Amino acid sequence: MSAGPILWRLAALVLLVVFITKPELFAPLFEPLTINNAPAIYNQGSLLSLTLAHLGTVFSAALASAIIAVTLGIFVTRPSGLEFLPLSRSLVNIGQTFPPIAVLAIAVPLVGFGEKPTLIALFLYGLLPIFENTLSGLTQVSPLTLEAAKGMGMSLRRRLMEVELPLALPVILAGIRLSVVISLGTATIGSTVAAKGLGEVIIAGLQSNNMAFILQGGLVVALLAVLTSDALMAVERFAARKLGQSPS
Amino acid sequence: MRPSISQRVRSVIEIQSLTKRFGDTVVVDDISLTVDEGTISVFVGTSGAGKSTLLRMINRLIEPTSGRVLIDGQDTMAIPEDDLRHRIGYVIQGYGLFPHRTVSENIATVPRLLGWDKKRIAARVEELLDLFQLDSGEFARKYPHELSGGQQQRVGVARALAAKPALLLMDEPFGALDPVIRHKAQDDLLAIQRRLGTTIMLVTHDMDEAFHLGDKIAVMDQARLLQYATPAELLTRPAEEFVEKLVGTAERPFRLLALGKVREAVEPGAATGKPVSASATLREALSQLLWMGREKLPVVDADGTPLGRISIGGILAHGRQPA
């Protein structure tokens, strides 16, 4: 990687950190977007704590999605679980096609307002990319390699842990990245059901017709998404390089 | 039987009425044969003849429908699958090296499964790299994708030999190599086999390879074993027309010459010209005589002592159909 992109990312990171810790420094920039002397900088809570809450929600949901989707992906690629493949696919697909906002609507009466419905919506929404990538990662492991592993007397468990999963890792990581990036954006709707997160800023902007708030919330979410995606891509590249694959 | 210097780990393989059916199709039909310890048996035949299936029933990658395989008198069905496979080296076409592991880690696979301690594994890996002429400083830490085809092949065989298996199964082990490297790789395998005395069962569809490597050759066609004999017997007394055709009628005399050594056709007397080694094959000697346009050439042994001479007439007598 050349120095250029690294510098850009570093600049984006610095911008993000300064913005969420000292947003008032940027007030002059946002003032032209306000009307009727409305505040230029979000003032109903600290951007830093909202960002941390946002990240917390997204990563817990992604972690749960990853654990379930990878486990399910492993299970349905074993001979004993093969017959559950179509069923699992349909279930995971429903999770993706069902709009998160509808999940919120259904979940709130069941689990109440706050974090929980958001976590459920993000968890369901994030399953598909991880599940599909786990499947394609595991099925693209060379049959020759597996034949050799079996022929040398590696047990089923060892073949999975020492051959299949390491070889599928870059593809699985790509699925996790996709899921996390989608969730970072989607998590903003959680604020409609009183989950703490950056959606609050955007919604406050919408309610008070304050363009500056909307832009601030959007900007922070966008920067988070870009930086997270970059970081996870670097991990993928590292994993792929060990396998002699060119980074995708 | 071939002499072995070190690591005398050998084994007799007895195959008894081995049969494999997939549904109504018979893939291996009632095959019985014995592979002597320390020898190379080569299984040849057209594709779909059942050679690979036969081989894969030895290490139980495929379960036989009926029949038995005995290794040193022990029924393989009585040994747990993975334990059995730890004791049998297995090399496939394309090798199936682990792309995420270094050359050293690949070679160390079976010793690690067997729970050898680190020191012993490291020493064994070093020994094998040396045996296969792979400089450990250069290759030990490389990944398979950084190796040439020939180097990958050597790592594949080294990995199969790591835990000193008594038996080595090889399924088209040279199939992925280009012809130039292939011949060298075959020579290297022969040399290593002679040194270690490992019993080898090798599957190929290449007749030249079979004659080059085999102490015995098993000819298979449509799931059946047509003939299991020494290369010379296969040439001079083919059991069936198919064997004769597979061996190649036009190449028969040359194959026979390639099996004989100059030592066996030495005549008394002297000759001038570039001497021929007594350990060369008759085919090589004939080729040299023809190329140099001579009737006779002197013969010397390995340390250069003259043994006599070899003549075209003398060689031709060895390539003739036996009376």
Boltz contact constraints between the chains, C-beta under 6 A:
constraints:
  - contact:
      token1: [A, 144]
      token2: [B, 94]
      max_distance: 6.0
  - contact:
      token1: [A, 144]
      token2: [B, 96]
      max_distance: 6.0
  - contact:
      token1: [A, 145]
      token2: [B, 96]
      max_distance: 6.0
  - contact:
      token1: [A, 147]
      token2: [B, 96]
      max_distance: 6.0
  - contact:
      token1: [A, 148]
      token2: [B, 96]
      max_distance: 6.0
  - contact:
      token1: [A, 151]
      token2: [B, 90]
      max_distance: 6.0
  - contact:
      token1: [A, 152]
      token2: [B, 109]
      max_distance: 6.0
  - contact:
      token1: [A, 152]
      token2: [B, 110]
      max_distance: 6.0
  - contact:
      token1: [A, 153]
      token2: [B, 82]
      max_distance: 6.0
  - contact:
      token1: [A, 153]
      token2: [B, 85]
      max_distance: 6.0
  - contact:
      token1: [A, 153]
      token2: [B, 86]
      max_distance: 6.0
  - contact:
      token1: [A, 155]
      token2: [B, 82]
      max_distance: 6.0
  - contact:
      token1: [A, 166]
      token2: [B, 100]
      max_distance: 6.0
  - contact:
      token1: [A, 167]
      token2: [B, 100]
      max_distance: 6.0
  - contact:
      token1: [A, 242]
      token2: [B, 100]
      max_distance: 6.0
  - contact:
      token1: [A, 243]
      token2: [B, 99]
      max_distance: 6.0
  - contact:
      token1: [A, 243]
      token2: [B, 100]
      max_distance: 6.0
  - contact:
      token1: [A, 244]
      token2: [B, 99]
      max_distance: 6.0
  - contact:
      token1: [A, 244]
      token2: [B, 143]
      max_distance: 6.0
  - contact:
      token1: [A, 244]
      token2: [B, 145]
      max_distance: 6.0
